[in-house]
């Protein structure tokens, strides 16, 4: 009950419109003063949370994404997917999902994926007779793959907060991410068959080869990063450095579309994004300290023990809570607010935190396309200027598909845990 009251009060504070960092910090500080009577150890709490080597991965992965975007390396991804799939039923929708899947393995950001791929895909889909709602839906849903298919900033944060292997989390997201992308693609194909959407001629061998050659550098980056982590060549943090360096070399020496001014701009944008995340992490560290002082995690464990809750029952309850929170809060806040409370229960029930991390991330994908605060909805509105009601109606079928994907990973944990179990480095 105490946690529920605190959670409601915190959501009310965040709804005032103040920044998440400010709301978390002020709210937690006020409770600390009320409980402890002083602010003596706040500095130690903040420094202890930020003094973590794993957090270096966040600015490096962010820099890699900004370099690829500014260098226009990702522009070829959609063209290649479109060339290879345009002749299939729902080919443009499937091409959009494929491009989102590949770009997700470069950017680590759902909003960036929706904005970048959507800018190319939506006009093309409308030109070939797709219903606007269909176009908005596939881009909004495809964009959510940005946080499930590694690299993923939310996974890094969950790994830091829960002390879980980020490399294992990244690998665990691969199979569920590809599965959900396949579900989206199949839905696009079936929908197109029912609506008899216009198709183009299949590409010849030469045209297909030329399309692949044009995007080969963008296609090489995900295998480099994921393969290096899988075979134990480097850790997740080192993979971020390798990815950023590779993106810099590709954009400056292969594509030659970015100069030093562009590199500086990418670094500046990456620094701003990372600083924002670190500031939120500071507020979450103070909030976690408050919860520990009030013994809320221990109370949650006692509650679960007294009622004899099973693993599946607890997971379903946690997923329902996070789904509701996702309608009102952004993804980073949800991770940092709920993990300190849920983690002790996971340990008590013997639930693998890697499995839970993937379930959490899929649920956060839902948060990106569920109103009223779905960030991908507003990203599409920024591209198209379409009425938000039309965008929401377009993504609703994909909300159902994501719930199905979430249910499959709950029912079959091996979808998430098989690949990490085979890693050379863990």
Buried (B, 14 or more C-beta within 10 A) or exposed (E): EEBEEBBEEBBEBBEEEEEBBBBBBBBBBEBBEEEBEEEEEBEEBBEEBBEBEBBBBBBBBBBBBBBBBBBEBBBBBBBBBBBBBBEBBBBBBBBBBBBBBBBBBBBBBBBBBBBBBBBBBBEBBBEBEBBBBBBBBBBBBBBBBBBBBBBBBBBBBBBBBBEBBBBBBBBBBBBBBBBBBBBBBBBBBEBBEEBEBEBBEBBEEEEBEEBBEBBEBBBEBBEBBBEBBBEEBBBBBBBBBBBBBBBBEBBBEEBEBBEEEBBEBBBEBBBEBBEBBBBBBBBBBBBBBBBBEBEBBEBBBEEBEEEEBEBEEBBBBBBEBBBEBBEBBBBBBBBBBBBBBBBBBBEBBEBBBBBBBBBBBBBBBBBBBBEEBBBBBBBBBEBBEBEBEBBBEBBBBBBEBBBEBBEBBBEEBEBBBBBBEEBEBE
